[in-house]
Structure formats: C-alpha cells, structure tokens
Amino acid sequence: MEKNTVLPRSRRPTMLVADTPAQTVVAELMLERANLGSWWTVAELLGLVLEALGTHWERGTLSVIEEHIASDRLLRGVSWINQTLVASRDGPTALLLVAENDEHTLGLSLAELVAAEVGWRTTWLGSKTPLTMLDAWLDDGDTHLVAVSASRASDNPSDLERQYRELREITQTRDVELVLGGSGTWPDNLPYGHRLRSFKQWCQLLTERIAVMG
C-alpha cells in the first residue's frame, strides 16, 4: 500500500507538526483517497501515521505538544471531510461513540468516513457519553448499529468488560448490532456483537449489512 501513496510516510509526521495550513492537510487526505480508491484504505494508512508519531515521541524526536498538534491537525482535516460527505437518506443508521473515560476520537472520525462512503448514515455521540443514556435513545428504533471505539488509552480490561456487558444488554434486547473497535483492551470471543481490529473489517461488515438490508 505504501508505495502507491501520494505523501511518503516519512514526511507525514513532519507535515503535521509544521505550521501547515488546514487546507493542505485536507488536500493531502483527498489526494490519498483518489490514489488509494477508498476511505478505508486511507484510514488504515493514517493508522501507520499515528504509529510513526508515537515512535517519534518515544525516541524523543517529537515533544508531547508536537504530538498533540499533529493529532489535532489530522483530526480537523478528517472532520472537515466528514462534513462534506452526505449519505443516502434511505441508508441505515449507525450510532458512533467512544468508550467511557476515553477522549480519543480520531479513530471514530475515520470510522465515520468509511461508513458514509459505504452508504450509512451516522449519529455522532463522540466522547463523554454515559452508556446509561443509550437506553432512551435506542428506544425510537431508528438505530441499526452501535459502534464504540476504544483507543490504546483504554487499557483496563475489567472496565471494558463492564462496558461491554452494559452495551450488550442495551443493544441485544433491541436487536441492534454492536461493534467494538480500536486498539483498547476489549474482551475477545464476544457472545454478542463484533470485535473489529481494522477499518477493512469495518468496511466489509457495513457493506454486507447494506447488501442484506438492500
């Protein structure tokens, strides 16, 4: 995948840390989309960029402030593109939120890009949403899938196990599909729902569901 990308991986962290206009970041993302052919492939690539940023920080070649600036620039670029994508009004709806006590929303923004391209409508809850509030929201019956993202910062397996149990009860009783994503320590071998580890898997799942509902 790397050899077909527009911006060499070695330059991406530098571009994001430098005083780069937001329009330039958006333009680079759009070029990557045109070159790679889908948003899920771009999302996978950006995961490598984030890893590179983390490596620079660990080696001391990038400060915490620079890492935050780079991540924010990338998030703003992805968010701008999300606002330009309009999914079909007839498409199914996915509810997107971040695990409790996790404030990293970039992965969720990328998941939103992929969903919109496939034809799903999305409802964004983002971070700091108590799971108990989902009960009333899902009662209207307009939500087909709930996707919850947990970043590496969510590294407490027992807490994520608790959250999964709550999510399972809320979604399964209403026949709403549940997806757990991100690099957090979600439980494996779920009795209900899906544990996804890549944007490719996310795209495949959404595409399959669209075909079945179609």
Secondary structure, DSSP 8 states (H G I E B T S, - for coil): -GGG-SS-TTTHHHHHHS---HHHHHHHHHHHHHHHSSHHHHHHHHHHHHHHHHHHHHHTSS-HHHHHHHHHHHHHHHHHHHHH----TTS-EEEEEE-TT----HHHHHHHHHHHHHT-EEEEEESS--GGGHHHHHTTS---EEEEE--TT---HHHHHHHHHHHHHHHHTTT-EEEEESSS---SS-SSSEE--SHHHHHHHHHHHHHHH-
